Amino acid sequence: MSQIQTPQILITGATGNIGKELTKYLSNKGIPFRAMVRSVKDAKELTSFAEAEIVEGDFNDAESLKKALHGIDKAFLLTNSSEFAEQQQSTFVKVAAHTGLKHIVKLSQWAAAVDSPVRFLRYHAVVENLIRASGISYTFLRPNLFMQGLLGFRETIIHKGQFYGAVGDAKISLIDIRDIAATAGEALTQPGHEGKIYNLTGPESLTHQQIAEKLSAATNRPIQFIDITPEILLDTLLDVGFPKWQAEGLVEDYAHYKLREASEVHPGVTDVTGKTPISFDNFARDHAFLFSA
Ligand SMILES: NC(=O)c1ccc[n+]([C@@H]2O[C@H](COP(=O)([O-])OP(=O)(O)OC[C@H]3O[C@@H](n4cnc5c(N)ncnc54)[C@H](OP(=O)(O)O)[C@@H]3O)[C@@H](O)[C@H]2O)c1
């Protein structure tokens, strides 16, 4: 009987959007990994993977990170975006430097820069710099806007046939998170990605109007994009429960998109995986049932 080896790869954020896809990707390839979760009882899906060793760990608890990193060579670093993300990721890097981690694949963001007006882009750049200074070998994945972000508008799409943004007619080369996970999986398991920064985009650049047309075609019902002001966007995000820091960050993100700073198409996904990234038409077809009542 074949036995699963001791994992040398740690996946953080394993219960999140990208993390879930990444654990599936590694499992499908029969690669053992350790998944760090805040609560084992809330990570039931992971228990079905024979390749997964599940450990509890919290970015706010350095001691738990030390245990999660014990014996690990390579790690995927991802937290959600919050005002604590910079501190949490920095703690992880400092602990990893002590436990002897050899390689870190960090989920960053397209256009990360310490002087960006977008808070998310600033914190990602600060952590990237900390990793560079730590001496740990790295791969930085800088994805553009996630196609799956549209699922956040699921309710209004189903009930009103509408979704919203403060972006005008700017094009964005948005990406399917399944491609981000596949890129991370390759960077964690194949040589040649050390010291590399990959800009990750989909295969084309689309306006939100074009996104609405494609969603309408996939769901066979009219779906409209409504362009709103940054002020209304902020109020809407706060009304639906986004924390202030994150809602303001999303408004900054949209301002950056509106300036057409996120429209270029880059070959990062193909460079790493050898595959053409998933098109928005395919994303819409695969998720059409989720946008229908
Ligand atoms: N949305 C976009 O369009 C976009 C574009 C480019 C880059 N990004 C970047 O993508 C990242 C978010 O990726 P995602 O959507 O996959 O994230 P996500 O779904 O929000 O997942 C976050 C993960 O972090 C875990 N986590 C949260 N707090 C933790 C803690 N204190 N200790 C341990 N684990 C903790 C969560 O675990 P629990 O299940 O326990 O909560 C979850 O597994 C952000 O860094 C963002 O800047 C986003």
The ligand as an ORCA input file, in Angstrom:
! r2SCAN-3c Opt
* xyz 0 1
  N     -10.102     40.083     -4.650
  C      -9.278     40.432     -5.623
  O      -9.704     40.766     -6.747
  C      -7.774     40.393     -5.372
  C      -6.890     40.711     -6.410
  C      -5.506     40.588     -6.193
  C      -5.026     40.158     -4.949
  N      -5.918     39.874     -3.951
  C      -5.385     39.394     -2.667
  O      -5.904     38.101     -2.414
  C      -5.849     37.855     -1.009
  C      -7.121     37.209     -0.577
  O      -7.242     35.936     -1.212
  P      -8.542     35.028     -0.995
  O      -9.711     35.718     -1.659
  O      -8.212     33.644     -1.391
  O      -8.723     35.156      0.569
  P      -9.933     34.692      1.488
  O     -10.908     33.838      0.714
  O     -10.442     35.894      2.204
  O      -9.193     33.722      2.509
  C      -8.456     34.204      3.588
  C      -7.850     33.019      4.303
  O      -7.036     33.497      5.387
  C      -7.408     32.795      6.563
  N      -7.209     33.632      7.728
  C      -7.801     34.811      8.020
  N      -7.350     35.277      9.206
  C      -6.475     34.352      9.679
  C      -5.708     34.242     10.863
  N      -5.721     35.190     11.805
  N      -4.892     33.161     11.016
  C      -4.880     32.184     10.075
  N      -5.592     32.228      8.922
  C      -6.387     33.298      8.743
  C      -8.880     32.466      6.384
  O      -9.216     31.420      7.264
  P     -10.668     31.273      7.938
  O     -11.410     30.287      7.068
  O     -10.373     30.731      9.286
  O     -11.304     32.631      7.960
  C      -8.894     32.072      4.903
  O      -8.453     30.748      4.738
  C      -5.592     39.216     -0.349
  O      -4.242     39.282      0.065
  C      -5.842     40.220     -1.487
  O      -5.083     41.392     -1.335
  C      -7.270     39.976     -4.128
*
